[in-house]
Amino acid sequence: MTFIPCPACGGSRLSAAALESRVAGKNIAELSDMQVTDLLAWVRALDAPEVAPLLASLTHLLESMVQIGLGYLALSRSAASLSGGEAQRAKMVRHLGSPLTDVTYVFDEPTAGLHPQDVQAMNRLLLQLRDRGNTVLVVEHKPETIAIADFVVDMGPGAGSEGGQVVFAGPYSQLAQADTLTSRHLSDRQGLKSQTRQPSGHLEVRGASLNNLQNLDVSIPTGVLTSITGVAGSGKSSLVTCLLEDPALADTGLTYIDQAPIKGSRRSSPATYTGLLEPIRKAFAKAHGLKPALFSANSEGACPECKGAGVIETQLGFMEKSTSTCLACEGQRFSPGVLDYQLGGKNISQVLNLSVDQALDFFAQPESKVPAALKILDRLSQVGLGYLSLGQPLSTLSGGERQRLKLASQLGESGGTYIFDEPTAGLHLADIETFLNLLDSLVDAGHTVICVEHHQAVIAHSDWVLDLGPGAGSAGGQLVFAGSPSQLVEAATATGRHLAAYLSA
């Protein structure tokens, strides 16, 4: 299929009558296409006392969008095209002017996708909501946001089956004295490299003008770790899109790894997505002289009652459907006969309930050794997913976990270029060092690694940095810096100033 703007309305979706109506010479489609900062200036300049209350409300709404760091967006922008962080901040705008009090707000990593310059603005907004008489709960990894909390609840001590406990609860001032994984890494700082790698060549992007890019010419070095930085809305994702869609680079082996949901059914899991289930099924089948299909919950081995789903869904007329654990298999998804067969003392359901780290030990034992499974499990452990259960539904994974799962499925291939979209999203402070080592191993194996990133640790550890800006939207789209991290520290860009502050803290 080919999609083109409607020739009748120009893609505005409005009738001719609606488009003929104008205020101060502009129709509603033209205003919706304006950048929020420009639209705010237009509204402020409008002299219409007969609709003064309406203008005051509109001005406050647009000011809130600018304050929250969305001033570079247009109101006509498709919601589906927003990043996770942008979508979350757009939801926040509705509540900034709300007169309600005694409301409990829960934010899941509100700083996701934010440049360090914007994190402080987000912190101020969270404090404003609190000071209005509300309760604000924030799930967050950024030390700058943790520091403004009145009360901190630290979960652990580890991840997955090793977590689930409150290891600290109290004011932030006492967290530093607590011996937890979070407190030990609060002051971590990734220093600059003493020596950066030399590029083996360059990927050339010429005349990039997508969205707000201003006819950009960029040379991206190959064979090294490059960070693409800049404030939110400066054109980073647009530059990556130009890179991915450039016909001249189609045969260079570009692999884009983002945080988008992984396509698949509710039955999909890390085991099915990475191909891990295949060698496991074959090992069970070989041990008992049976067909591998018998050890699949999506095939012959499925529980006949729930068809391998593990749950029974009941549609209650006009109400929400009800979901309950299947009583026949007790949520194990397999038919009773299949669960009688074991490998190394565990049946197939028990194996799929193991975490990656537990499975590494299990499949290394002589009675249950499966080399092909160990190879895939080792990749999952390398990307920091050792705590995930093999059979955990993919729908329960965070954006950062999905991205690392995609990476694990790609590891082992030689050459090529990996492009990551904010790979540190959702990573705990203690995992940053592990992830940087993984990026280094990819480069050392002959890959080119490009990270669209705000985290100062990744920027400091890079061999080369491309900084876009100087601002967002129409104020961005330019290459304001290209060089090594040590040179960026001396540059008068927003990223350079915050990297210098990070290194000196």
Buried (B, 14 or more C-beta within 10 A) or exposed (E): EEEEEEEEBEBBEBEEEEBEEEEEEBBBBBBBBBBBBBBBEBBEEEEEEEEEEEBEEBBEBBBBBBBBBBBBBBBBBEEEEBBBBBBBBBEBBEBBEEEEEEEEBEBEBBBBBBBBBBBEBBBEBBEEBBEBEBEBEBEBBBBEBBEBBEEBEBBBBBBBEEEEEEBBEEEBEEBEEBEBBBBEBBEEEBEBBEEBBEBEEEBEBEEBEBBBBEEBEBBBBBBBBBBBBBBBBBBBBBBBBBBEEBEEBEEBBBBBBBBEEBEEEEBBBBBBBBEBBBBBBBBBBEBBEBEBEBBBBBEBBBBEEBBBBBBBEEEEEEEEEEEEEBEBBEBBBBBEEBBEBBBBEBBBBBBBBBBBBBBBEBBBEEEBBBEBBBBBBBBBBBBBBBBBBBBBBBEEBBBBBBBBBBBBBBBEEEEBBBBBBBBBBBBBBBBBBBBBEBBBEBBEEEBBBBBBBBBBBBBBBBBBBBBBBBBBBBBBBBBBBBBBBBEBBEBEBBBBBBBBEBBEE
